[in-house]
Amino acid sequence: GAHFPHPSRFNESLSDDLVLPLRLALQSVIEASATSEVVLIADTNEFTSTSSDMITSYLELPGNTTMSTSLEQTCCFDNGFSTWGAFDRIIANFGTGMETVVLMDSPLPLWAQQVNPVTQKKGAFHKPIKGILKIAEGHTGSAVTTSSTSTMSTTTSTTSIEAVASTTIVASSPTSAASPTEMYFWVVVAGVACVLLVGL
């Protein structure tokens, strides 16, 4: 999981100086875990004009495959979820397809409509999305999920992986009750704690 820096200019992609630390951090995880399969869950701060292929290219993800959630208008409450605000993405460098589900629609619940009582400035709430990564039957490999607090490497044995992107994912950890083909992630989606089951 990641929260990318903001580009220097409106409607432009991240500059090389902002991309370099992201690329180096991701490459260090890939090397340390001896894997080539990556699932990135991020607020990329990339505008709709920047494709997910461009992101996998500048991050130098291994291989030639890019599976991504569709570019949805998830950002932000303060700008009315403008057409350019497709910041929140789930991207993988393996698989056969990706389905996208926006987990919240307008009107937003009251708790998500944050407004400063003094300045009347609206909060930058993002709508969470869910990506369902399709994997070929019999696929085996190590799918890496990273966050600021943990890294996980496992063997994939089912036909899909589900992940949720939200700017409020705070931690992930396996539960002791998980079977060899299941992993649970504790996530916070828009301030509400929930459990996400990821088929592995």
TADAJO-V803455 format. One record per residue. N is the residue number from 1. SS is DSSP state (alpha for helix, beta for strand, coil for the rest). OMEGA is omega as a letter, one per 20 degrees, with the letter a starting at -180 (999 if undefined). NEAR is the number of other ideal C-beta (glycine too) atoms within 8 Angstrom. Layout:
BEGIN
N/SS/OMEGA/NEAR  N/SS/OMEGA/NEAR
END
This chain:
BEGIN
1/coil/a/10  2/beta/r/11  3/beta/a/7  4/coil/r/12  5/coil/r/6  6/coil/r/5  7/coil/a/13  8/coil/a/6  9/coil/r/5  10/coil/r/5  11/coil/r/6  12/coil/r/8  13/coil/r/10  14/coil/r/11  15/coil/a/9  16/alpha/a/5  17/alpha/r/5  18/alpha/a/12  19/alpha/a/11  20/alpha/r/8  21/alpha/r/7  22/alpha/a/12  23/alpha/a/11  24/alpha/r/8  25/alpha/a/8  26/alpha/r/13  27/alpha/r/9  28/alpha/r/8  29/alpha/r/11  30/alpha/a/12  31/alpha/a/7  32/alpha/a/7  33/alpha/r/10  34/coil/r/5  35/coil/r/11  36/coil/a/9  37/beta/a/13  38/beta/r/15  39/beta/a/13  40/beta/r/14  41/beta/a/13  42/beta/q/13  43/beta/a/12  44/coil/a/11  45/coil/r/10  46/coil/a/13  47/coil/a/13  48/coil/r/8  49/coil/r/6  50/coil/a/9  51/coil/r/6  52/alpha/r/11  53/alpha/r/8  54/alpha/r/10  55/alpha/r/14  56/alpha/r/11  57/alpha/a/7  58/alpha/r/10  59/alpha/a/11  60/coil/r/7  61/coil/r/10  62/coil/r/8  63/coil/a/7  64/coil/a/2  65/coil/r/8  66/coil/r/10  67/beta/a/13  68/beta/r/12  69/coil/r/14  70/coil/a/5  71/coil/a/8  72/coil/r/11  73/coil/a/9  74/coil/a/15  75/beta/i/14  76/coil/r/11  77/alpha/a/14  78/alpha/r/9  79/alpha/r/8  80/coil/r/5  81/coil/a/11  82/coil/a/8  83/coil/r/5  84/coil/a/8  85/coil/r/13  86/coil/a/13  87/coil/a/12  88/beta/a/17  89/beta/r/16  90/beta/a/16  91/beta/r/14  92/beta/r/17  93/coil/r/13  94/coil/r/12  95/coil/a/12  96/coil/r/6  97/beta/r/7  98/beta/r/13  99/beta/a/7  100/beta/r/11  101/beta/r/8  102/beta/a/10  103/coil/a/9  104/coil/r/9  105/coil/r/4  106/coil/j/4  107/coil/r/3  108/coil/r/10  109/coil/a/7  110/alpha/a/5  111/alpha/r/5  112/alpha/a/11  113/coil/a/11  114/coil/r/8  115/beta/r/8  116/coil/a/9  117/coil/a/4  118/coil/a/4  119/coil/a/4  120/coil/r/7  121/coil/r/7  122/beta/r/10  123/coil/a/11  124/coil/a/8  125/coil/r/12  126/beta/r/14  127/coil/r/16  128/coil/r/14  129/beta/r/17  130/beta/r/12  131/beta/r/16  132/beta/a/11  133/beta/r/15  134/beta/a/11  135/coil/r/13  136/coil/r/7  137/coil/r/5  138/coil/r/4  139/coil/r/8  140/coil/a/6  141/coil/a/10  142/beta/r/12  143/beta/a/15  144/beta/r/14  145/beta/a/13  146/beta/r/11  147/coil/a/11  148/coil/a/4  149/coil/a/6  150/coil/r/8  151/beta/a/10  152/beta/r/9  153/beta/a/8  154/beta/r/8  155/beta/a/7  156/coil/a/13  157/coil/r/6  158/coil/a/9  159/coil/r/7  160/beta/r/9  161/beta/r/15  162/beta/r/12  163/beta/r/13  164/beta/r/14  165/beta/r/16  166/coil/a/13  167/coil/a/7  168/coil/r/8  169/coil/a/14  170/coil/a/6  171/coil/r/9  172/coil/r/12  173/coil/r/7  174/coil/r/7  175/coil/a/6  176/coil/a/4  177/coil/a/4  178/coil/r/8  179/coil/r/4  180/coil/a/3  181/coil/r/7  182/beta/r/10  183/beta/r/10  184/beta/r/12  185/beta/r/10  186/beta/r/10  187/beta/r/14  188/beta/r/12  189/beta/r/12  190/coil/r/12  191/coil/a/7  192/beta/a/6  193/beta/r/5  194/beta/r/7  195/beta/r/7  196/beta/r/11  197/beta/r/8  198/beta/r/12  199/beta/a/10  200/coil/999/12
END
